[in-house]
Amino acid sequence: MRVDSQNCGVIFDIAGKEAKIHDLDKRIACQDFWDDGESAQTTLKERTGLLKTIEDWQSLAKEFEEIRILLELAEEENDEETIEEVESRLKGFEKKLRHFEFQRMLGAEGDGQNAIVDINAGAGGTEAQDWAEMLLRLYLRWAERRGFKAEIVAILPGEEAGIKNVTFTVAGSYAYGFLKAEIGIHRLVRISPFDTGRRRHTSFASVFVYPEASDDIVIAIDEKDLRVDTFRSSGAGGQHVNKTDSAVRITHIPTGIVVQCQNERSQHKNRATAMKILRARLYERELQEKAQKMQEIHSSKKEIAWGSQIRSYILHPYRMVKDHRTQLVIGDADRVLDGDLDELMEGYLLMLMSDREGEKS
């Protein structure tokens, strides 16, 4: 057994983190630091996060060194029992290291928030609407696997099958951080169940994801900037829902953002949920402007058709899923369509982290 003690398989710029803490300490020491309470709290939170990251890394490095020394002693004495102990400790260490790596990947602003997801059918008519519904099932299954709570807040069924669009929330730790890997155009190739000639069809659907703005994030919304419309729900929800104008659509006039909710019987509850979605959309917009890199958080809304997809799901003539950003290919398409997305998400997040660290160097 060989254990590399140089970096534990992870590149970690501890000097850069310590330098950042030093810069924050100088800012905190300024006399006017508390003049802007919100900014001060953000700075203190950032410093605490950096300190915890360094402490976690130092703890991992210490444990790794202990394992390495134990292994050297066991090999010198040819102690099989101790070698087995080392192997057991290494498995536990790898699990901790993987968790640490995910924490680093999910370190961008908004990553820790709940998520709001929009799926829209694209080119392909009924085929695309059926594909949009397949994607909805995929994400609901993924959320269930992770123990997250998912709730549909608005849905527009297709004329013959599937759905034209749907909005749903996902509540769970780092829900947005994971689901941002899904932003973009998704392409499906299969033998159409709607084509009597059994021909192969290509369908497209778009996925957009927004971080839910938590209560401690201030998003100013002027009531004068809102146009509120009520209408009768068209989707599932029971007779009462469909007989009253309980559904709510809110338009934010300055930005043109439109949100809606129709899943509750109460117009008041639907309005509250729609406002939560609007806050999330405005928060995501603010993140874009702050970073000045719109592509980093949200793919540009290209035409939902050929040439713009981030991922392809091929069900004929062979079965596979390919992510076009990372070039990762998974042969078991059925497993992915049943909600097993972690490998694809992890590959994308690792690519993002590598790009960020490349820009810093």
N, C-alpha and C positions, 0 to 999 in steps of 0.2 A: 504494500500500500504506500502511495506517495501523497504527501500533503504539501502543497505550495504555500508557504507562509508569507509570500511577498504582498499579496493583495486580497487574499480570500476569494478571488474570482470577481471582485467588484472594484471599480475605480472610484475612489472617494477623495475629493479635494478638501481635506480637513483644514489645510492652511488657508484656503479661500474662505471657508466658513468662519474661521477664527478672525480673519481680517474683516469680514463683514460685521461680526459682533463688535469689533473694535470701533468701526465707523459708527455703528448704532449707539455705542456707549458715549461717544463724543457728542452725538446729537442729543442724547438724553441729558447730558450734563449742561446743555445750553440753558440760560435763564428763561428764555421764552418757550421752552419745550412744551409746557402745559397750556400755552395760549390757545392752541387748537387741540381740544380734548380728544376729538375723534382720531386725528392724526397721531397723537401721542399713544393712544390705546393700540392702534395698528402697529406702531413701532415696537412697543413692548411685547405685543403678541408675536411679532416676527423674531425678536431676540429670543424669546422663550422657546420658540420652535427650533431655532438654530442650535441653541444649547442642548435641547433634548436630542436632536439628530446627532450631534457630536458625542454626547454621552452614550447613546445607543451604539454608535459605531465603535467607541472605545471599549464598551462591554463586549461586543462581538469579537474585536481584535484580541482582547485578553483571553476570552474563552477559546479562540482558535489557537493561540499560543500554548495554552495548557494542553489542548488535545495533541498538538505537535510534539511537545516534550514527552507526554505520556506514551505516544507512539514510538518515539526514539528509544525510550527505556524498555518498552515491551519487545522491540525488535532486537535490542542488545541481549536481552535475557531469554529471547525466544519464548515469550510468555503468551501462549495462544489465548488464554482467558482474558488477559488485558487487551490484546488486539481486538477481540470481539467487543469489549467494552468501548474501545476507541471507535469502532465502526458504528456502534449504537449511538454514541455521543455525536458523531459526525452527521448522522441522519437528523438528529434534533437541531444541530447547528445549521444544516442546510435549510431547514424549515424556517429558522429565525432569519437567516440571510435572505431568503426569498421574500419574507415579509418586509424586511428592511428595504429591499430593492423596490418593492411595490410602493412603499411609503415615499421613496425618492421619485418614482415615476409619477405619483399622484400628488405632486407638491405645488402645482400651479394654482393661482387664485380661482376659487370657485369649485375646485375638484372635490372638496369634501361635502358639497351641497347635494340635496336631493335633485332629481332630474325631471324635466318635462320634455316629452318626446312627441314629435309630429311625424306621421307617416303619410305620404301622398302618393297615390297611384300615378304613373306616368304614361309614356307611350305604350300602346298595346290594348286599349279598351278593356273588355271583360277580363282578358288574360292578366293585365296589369293590376286590375282591381282584386283579382283572386290572389295575386302575388303580394299585394299590400296586406291582405288579411293573413297570409302565411307569415309575413314578417312580424305582424302584430303577435301572432301566436308564439313565434320564436322568442321575442323579447319578454313576453309574459312568462314563458317557460324559464328563460334565463333568470328573471327576477325571482321566480319561485325557487330555483336551485340555490340561489344565494341567500335566501331568507328575506328578500326585500319585499316591500308591499307595493303592488302596482294597482292603479285604479284608472279606468277609462273615464274621461270627463266630457268628451265630445266625439261623435262618430257619425259619418255619413255613408250609408250602405250604397253599394253599386246597384245598377238597374237589374242585372241578371244574377250576379254573384259577387262575392268579395266586398271590398269597401273602397270608396273614393279617397277618403282621408280619415284620420283618427288622431286624437290628442289624448295622451295618458301620462300620469305621473308615476314616478318610481321613487319610493322613500327607502333610504338605506345608506349606510356609511360609504361615502365616496361613490355614490350612484352616478353623479355627473362625470366624475373622473374616469370611470370605466366606460360609460355610454358615449362619451365624446368620440371614442374610437369608431363609432357607427355613423358619424355624420357624413352624408354623401349619397351617391346614387348606387343602388343595389340592382344587379342584373341577374335574371333567371333565364336559363335555357332548358326547355323540356318538351316532351310530346304533349300537346295540348289536350286536356280532358274535355275541352269545349269544341274541338274540331273533329267532325265525323270522319275526316280523311286521315286522322292520326298523324298530322304533320308536326314538324318541330317548330316551336314558337319562341321568340325572345321577348321578355317583359322587363319593365323597369319600374322602380319605385324609389322615392327619395326619403331619407331619414334626416331630420334636423333635431338637435338636442340642445336644451337650454338649462343652465343651472338655476335652481329655485333660490330666490333671494331670501335668506334667513331674516328673522325679526330684527337682528342687530345691524342689518344693512339698510341704510336709509335710501330709499328711492322716492324722490319727490314726484308726485303726480297731482296736477291741478285738475279739479273736477271740471273746470271750464274747457279743458282740452279733450274731454271724453264725449263720445256719442254712444248712447246705450240703446240698443234695440232688443225687444223681446219677441219671441216667436214660438211656435209649437214644435216640440221635439219630433224628429222624424225617425229616430232609431229605437232600439229596445229600451224598456224601462217601465212597461206596464201601461194600462189604460189611462190611469190618472195623469201620467206624464204627457201622454199624447193628446189629452183633451184640453189642456190648459196651456197658456202662453208662458210656461215656466222657464224655457230656455232663454239664455242671455248672450247677446253678442255685443262686445265693447270695441269701439274703434278709437285708437289714440291718434287724434288728428295731426299733431305735429310730426309724428314719425310714420303715420299710415299703418301702424301695426294693428291687426285685427285678431281678437281672441274670442272664444266662445266656450260655454259650458251648458250641457243639457242633461247631465246624469242624475240630478236631484229633482225631487218634486217641488221643492221650494225655490221660487224665483230669487229670494234673498240669498240662499245658499249657493245657487248657481252664479249669482253676481259675485259673491265672495271668492269663489273658486276662479272665476274668470279674471278677477283683479289680481289674484295670486299668480296666474299665468302671465298677465301683462307685466307685473313687477319682474318676473323672471326674464321676460323678453327684453325689457329695458335694462336690467342688470347685465345681461349678456352683451347688449349693445355697448354699455359702459365699459365692460371689460375689453371689448374690441378697441374702443377709442383709446383707452389707457395704454394698451400694449402697442397701439399703432401698427398692428399686424393682424388684420382681419382674417387672413388665411390660417393663422395659427390656432384660432379658436373655432372658427366656423367656415367651412368650405363655401366658396362663392356659389350662388344658386344657379348652376348651369342648367341648360335644357336637360330634362329627364329623359335621355335617349342615348344613342350610340356615342362612344368615345369619352364619356364623362364619368363612367362608373368607378367606384373604389373597390368593389368586390363582385365577383361572378360566382354564381351557384349553378353548376352544370349537372343536369340530371339525365341528359342524353346527348351523344351516344355513350358517354362514360359518366361517372359520378364523382364530382370533386367540387371543392370550394377553393377559390384563389383570391387572395387579397392583392390587388394591383399596386398598393403602396409599399408593402413589405416583401412582396413576391412569395409569401408563405402559401403553401398548398396543403390542403387537408383532403385525404382520399375518402373519408367517411362523411359524405354530404348529409346523410340522414341524421347523424349525431349532431351536426351543427344546426340543422333545421329544427332539432328538438331542444335547442337552447344551450348547447355546449359551445359557448363563444369565448371562453377564457383564454385559450391559446391565441386566437386571432386578436383579441383586445390587448393581450400582453405584448405581442409582437409589435403592434402599432405604438403602444406606449413606450416600449424600449427604443423604437426608432425616434420618437419625439425627444426622449431624454438624450439620446446620442446626438441629435441635431443641436439641442440646446447647449450641451457641453462642448460641441465642436465650435459653436459661435463664440463661446466664452474664451476658448483657447485661441 
